[in-house]
Amino acid sequence: MAAVSTARAHPTGNLVSIGDTAYFPYVFPIDHTGHKSSVLSWQAGRQVNVILTSKHNASDFMLSAQNNSLYIIERRYEQSSSKNYVKLLKLNTDNSTNTIWPWFEDKWRLGEGGFHLQSEQQIIFVKYPDVLIHRADGSVDKAFEFPHPVKRLRKVAQGLLLLGENQAWLVNQRGKVQKQWANLLSQTVENAPLNRNQIFDIDYHNNTLLVANWGNRSFDIHTKASRTNIQQLDAPYTAHWVNHFADSYLMMASSISFDGNNPQPLLILKAAANAQAQIIWQD
């Protein structure tokens, strides 16, 4: 297990946690010319560590934390065929992995918008604008009918958390709405990163929606009564991923620049909305 002293943010993937351990994907080393990705972990009081590195260039990892287990979709791009291939893994306690689904051609960008294992034979995932189900035999259908376009999905304790363009919904396994949030975007944004006023990621716990507000360069929380900006970022950083880390807020920002350098990470922990931000990891 290698301790990480420096790395930069990787735009494909997500931030999840199991107990007192957070997991997220990054290209490592960042200057790897073949874009070789890793899965990293962090625990309070410890360094960020590499726990898994792809053997393949042009690779990505997408994560799903379920029932105290970490499931990983590894994706690689095959230049000779111009095709993506994926496999499904489960992380063991010693950081080794078991292969659940071996490599197969990925026609759906499986897991890029989040995923949930309904069973080891079925994955629920998002391919904009639909929530779909991918079976181990390769067949794909709608998981359920939903009246709004969906661009991201996350499994939370209370069900499935769905993200739209400016809304979010907590639904059950059949797509029935349990909670919903509107007007997530900040409409007065100027100079949004890459000119995209968008919500990049969300997480839900204890009646609170945690939001990575890309366009506003902020992390927000939405409760039933209010919306609060809990962390404002300065350029070149923008809000990237979020995770309810126990009763704290774990938030990943990344830099957006046009100087030829790769994005740089800023991992922040806040014990409460009005608490001082603790920088966990910064290049």
C-alpha positions as CSV (number, residue, x, y, z in Angstrom):
1,M,0.0,0.0,0.0
2,A,1.7,3.2,-1.2
3,A,1.2,6.5,0.7
4,V,0.5,9.4,-1.7
5,S,2.4,12.6,-1.3
6,T,1.1,14.4,-4.4
7,A,-1.6,13.8,-7.0
8,R,-4.2,15.6,-9.0
9,A,-7.9,15.2,-9.3
10,H,-9.4,12.8,-11.8
11,P,-12.8,13.9,-13.2
12,T,-14.3,10.5,-13.8
13,G,-15.6,8.6,-10.7
14,N,-17.1,9.5,-7.3
15,L,-16.4,9.8,-3.6
16,V,-17.9,7.2,-1.2
17,S,-17.3,5.9,2.3
18,I,-17.7,2.8,4.4
19,G,-17.5,3.3,8.1
20,D,-14.5,5.5,8.8
21,T,-12.9,5.0,5.4
22,A,-13.4,7.1,2.3
23,Y,-12.6,5.9,-1.2
24,F,-12.2,7.8,-4.5
25,P,-10.5,7.3,-7.9
26,Y,-7.6,9.3,-9.3
27,V,-5.0,8.9,-12.0
28,F,-1.8,8.1,-10.2
29,P,0.9,9.0,-10.8
30,I,-0.8,12.1,-12.3
31,D,1.9,12.6,-14.9
32,H,1.4,9.1,-16.2
33,T,1.3,9.6,-20.0
34,G,-1.1,6.6,-20.5
35,H,-3.8,7.9,-18.0
36,K,-3.6,4.9,-15.7
37,S,-6.1,5.2,-12.9
38,S,-6.1,4.1,-9.2
39,V,-8.5,3.8,-6.3
40,L,-7.4,5.7,-3.2
41,S,-8.5,5.6,0.4
42,W,-8.4,7.9,3.4
43,Q,-9.1,7.5,7.1
44,A,-9.0,10.3,9.7
45,G,-5.5,10.9,11.0
46,R,-3.9,8.9,8.2
47,Q,-2.4,9.6,4.8
48,V,-4.3,9.1,1.5
49,N,-3.2,5.7,0.2
50,V,-3.3,3.9,-3.1
51,I,-5.1,0.6,-2.7
52,L,-5.6,-0.4,-6.3
53,T,-4.1,0.6,-9.6
54,S,-5.3,-0.5,-13.0
55,K,-2.9,-2.5,-15.2
56,H,-4.3,-0.6,-18.3
57,N,-3.7,2.7,-19.8
58,A,-6.7,4.9,-20.5
59,S,-8.5,3.5,-17.5
60,D,-11.2,4.7,-15.0
61,F,-12.7,3.5,-11.8
62,M,-16.3,4.0,-10.6
63,L,-17.3,3.1,-7.1
64,S,-20.5,2.0,-5.2
65,A,-20.5,1.5,-1.4
66,Q,-23.2,-1.0,-0.4
67,N,-23.8,-3.0,2.7
68,N,-20.3,-2.4,4.0
69,S,-18.8,-3.6,0.7
70,L,-17.1,-1.6,-2.0
71,Y,-18.0,-2.5,-5.6
72,I,-15.8,-1.2,-8.4
73,I,-16.3,-0.8,-12.1
74,E,-13.0,-0.7,-13.9
75,R,-13.1,0.7,-17.4
76,R,-10.4,0.7,-20.1
77,Y,-10.2,2.1,-23.6
78,E,-8.8,-0.1,-26.3
79,Q,-7.3,2.2,-28.9
80,S,-7.0,-0.5,-31.6
81,S,-10.8,-1.0,-31.7
82,S,-11.9,2.4,-30.4
83,K,-14.0,0.6,-27.8
84,N,-14.5,0.7,-24.0
85,Y,-14.4,-2.4,-21.9
86,V,-15.5,-2.8,-18.3
87,K,-15.4,-5.4,-15.5
88,L,-17.0,-5.5,-12.1
89,L,-14.9,-6.0,-8.9
90,K,-15.5,-6.4,-5.2
91,L,-12.9,-5.1,-2.8
92,N,-11.8,-7.5,0.0
93,T,-10.7,-6.5,3.4
94,D,-7.0,-6.9,2.5
95,N,-7.5,-4.6,-0.5
96,S,-7.4,-7.5,-3.0
97,T,-10.3,-7.8,-5.4
98,N,-12.7,-10.5,-6.6
99,T,-13.9,-10.3,-10.2
100,I,-17.7,-10.5,-10.3
101,W,-18.2,-9.7,-14.0
102,P,-15.1,-10.3,-16.3
103,W,-14.2,-7.9,-19.1
104,F,-16.9,-7.2,-21.6
105,E,-17.5,-4.4,-24.2
106,D,-19.1,-1.3,-22.6
107,K,-21.7,0.2,-24.9
108,W,-23.4,2.3,-22.1
109,R,-20.5,3.9,-20.2
110,L,-21.6,1.8,-17.3
111,G,-21.3,3.4,-13.9
112,E,-20.1,6.8,-15.1
113,G,-23.2,8.4,-13.7
114,G,-23.2,6.2,-10.6
115,F,-24.4,2.6,-10.1
116,H,-26.1,0.3,-7.6
117,L,-25.9,-3.5,-7.5
118,Q,-29.4,-4.7,-7.2
119,S,-27.8,-8.1,-7.1
120,E,-24.5,-9.6,-8.4
121,Q,-26.5,-10.3,-11.6
122,Q,-28.0,-6.8,-12.0
123,I,-26.7,-3.3,-12.0
124,I,-28.9,-0.2,-11.8
125,F,-27.2,2.8,-13.5
126,V,-27.9,6.0,-15.4
127,K,-27.4,6.7,-19.0
128,Y,-28.9,10.2,-19.5
129,P,-31.9,10.6,-19.5
130,D,-32.9,7.1,-18.2
131,V,-32.4,4.9,-15.2
132,L,-31.4,1.5,-16.6
133,I,-30.7,-2.0,-15.5
134,H,-27.8,-3.9,-16.9
135,R,-27.8,-7.7,-16.4
136,A,-24.9,-10.1,-16.3
137,D,-26.1,-11.6,-19.6
138,G,-25.6,-8.3,-21.3
139,S,-29.2,-7.3,-21.7
140,V,-30.2,-3.7,-20.8
141,D,-33.7,-2.3,-20.0
142,K,-35.3,0.6,-18.1
143,A,-35.1,-0.1,-14.4
144,F,-38.3,1.9,-14.0
145,E,-40.2,4.7,-15.7
146,F,-39.3,8.2,-14.4
147,P,-40.9,11.4,-15.7
148,H,-37.8,13.5,-15.5
149,P,-34.3,13.3,-17.1
150,V,-31.7,11.9,-14.8
151,K,-27.9,12.3,-15.1
152,R,-26.6,10.8,-11.8
153,L,-27.5,8.1,-9.3
154,R,-26.3,7.1,-5.9
155,K,-27.4,4.4,-3.5
156,V,-28.1,5.7,0.0
157,A,-29.6,4.0,3.0
158,Q,-33.1,5.3,2.3
159,G,-33.2,4.3,-1.4
160,L,-31.8,5.7,-4.6
161,L,-30.8,9.3,-4.9
162,L,-31.3,10.7,-8.4
163,L,-29.9,14.0,-9.8
164,G,-31.5,16.0,-12.7
165,E,-30.4,19.3,-14.2
166,N,-31.8,21.4,-11.4
167,Q,-33.6,18.9,-9.2
168,A,-33.0,15.8,-7.1
169,W,-35.2,13.0,-5.9
170,L,-35.0,10.3,-3.3
171,V,-36.9,7.3,-4.8
172,N,-37.4,3.6,-3.9
173,Q,-36.3,0.7,-6.0
174,R,-39.4,1.1,-8.2
175,G,-38.8,4.8,-8.8
176,K,-41.5,6.1,-6.5
177,V,-40.5,9.6,-5.2
178,Q,-40.0,9.8,-1.4
179,K,-38.4,13.2,-1.2
180,Q,-37.6,15.9,-3.8
181,W,-35.5,19.1,-4.0
182,A,-35.9,21.8,-6.6
183,N,-33.9,24.9,-7.6
184,L,-30.5,23.4,-6.8
185,L,-28.6,25.7,-9.2
186,S,-27.5,29.3,-8.3
187,Q,-29.1,31.4,-11.0
188,T,-26.9,34.4,-10.5
189,V,-23.7,32.6,-11.4
190,E,-21.1,34.5,-13.5
191,N,-18.1,32.9,-15.1
192,A,-19.0,29.4,-14.3
193,P,-16.1,26.9,-14.8
194,L,-16.1,25.8,-18.5
195,N,-19.3,27.9,-18.8
196,R,-21.3,25.1,-17.2
197,N,-23.7,26.2,-14.5
198,Q,-24.4,22.7,-13.2
199,I,-24.7,20.4,-10.2
200,F,-21.9,17.9,-10.3
201,D,-22.7,15.5,-7.4
202,I,-25.1,15.0,-4.5
203,D,-25.4,12.8,-1.4
204,Y,-28.1,12.4,1.2
205,H,-28.1,11.6,4.9
206,N,-30.1,12.7,8.0
207,N,-32.6,14.8,6.0
208,T,-29.8,16.8,4.4
209,L,-28.9,16.9,0.8
210,L,-25.2,17.7,0.2
211,V,-24.5,19.3,-3.1
212,A,-21.4,19.9,-5.2
213,N,-22.4,23.2,-7.0
214,W,-20.0,23.3,-9.9
215,G,-21.2,26.5,-11.4
216,N,-21.1,28.5,-8.2
217,R,-17.8,26.9,-7.0
218,S,-19.4,26.0,-3.8
219,F,-20.6,23.1,-1.6
220,D,-24.2,23.6,-0.4
221,I,-26.6,21.8,1.9
222,H,-30.3,21.7,1.3
223,T,-32.7,20.9,4.1
224,K,-36.5,21.1,4.2
225,A,-36.4,24.8,5.1
226,S,-33.3,26.2,3.6
227,R,-30.2,26.1,1.3
228,T,-26.9,27.0,2.8
229,N,-23.5,27.5,1.2
230,I,-21.2,25.8,3.6
231,Q,-17.9,26.2,1.6
232,Q,-17.1,28.8,-1.0
233,L,-14.1,28.0,-3.3
234,D,-11.9,30.4,-5.1
235,A,-10.8,30.0,-8.7
236,P,-9.3,27.8,-10.1
237,Y,-11.1,25.3,-7.8
238,T,-14.6,24.1,-8.3
239,A,-16.9,21.7,-6.5
240,H,-16.5,18.1,-7.7
241,W,-17.6,15.3,-5.4
242,V,-19.4,15.0,-2.0
243,N,-19.9,12.4,0.7
244,H,-21.7,12.4,4.1
245,F,-18.7,11.0,6.1
246,A,-20.4,9.8,9.3
247,D,-21.9,13.1,10.7
248,S,-19.4,15.2,8.8
249,Y,-19.2,16.6,5.3
250,L,-16.3,15.3,3.0
251,M,-15.9,17.4,-0.1
252,M,-13.6,17.1,-3.1
253,A,-12.8,20.1,-5.2
254,S,-10.6,20.2,-8.3
255,S,-8.9,22.9,-10.2
256,I,-9.9,24.0,-13.7
257,S,-7.1,25.7,-15.6
258,F,-6.0,26.2,-19.2
259,D,-2.2,26.2,-18.6
260,G,-1.7,22.6,-19.7
261,N,-1.4,21.3,-16.2
262,N,-3.7,18.5,-14.9
263,P,-6.4,19.3,-12.4
264,Q,-5.3,19.5,-8.8
265,P,-7.2,18.2,-5.8
266,L,-8.5,19.9,-2.7
267,L,-10.1,17.4,-0.2
268,I,-12.0,19.2,2.6
269,L,-13.6,17.9,5.8
270,K,-16.2,19.9,7.8
271,A,-17.5,18.6,11.1
272,A,-20.6,20.8,10.8
273,A,-21.9,23.4,8.3
274,N,-20.5,26.3,10.3
275,A,-17.3,24.5,11.4
276,Q,-13.9,25.5,10.1
277,A,-12.8,23.6,7.1
278,Q,-10.0,21.0,7.5
279,I,-7.9,20.5,4.5
280,I,-7.2,16.8,4.2
281,W,-5.3,16.7,1.0
282,Q,-4.0,19.4,-1.3
283,D,-1.4,19.3,-4.0
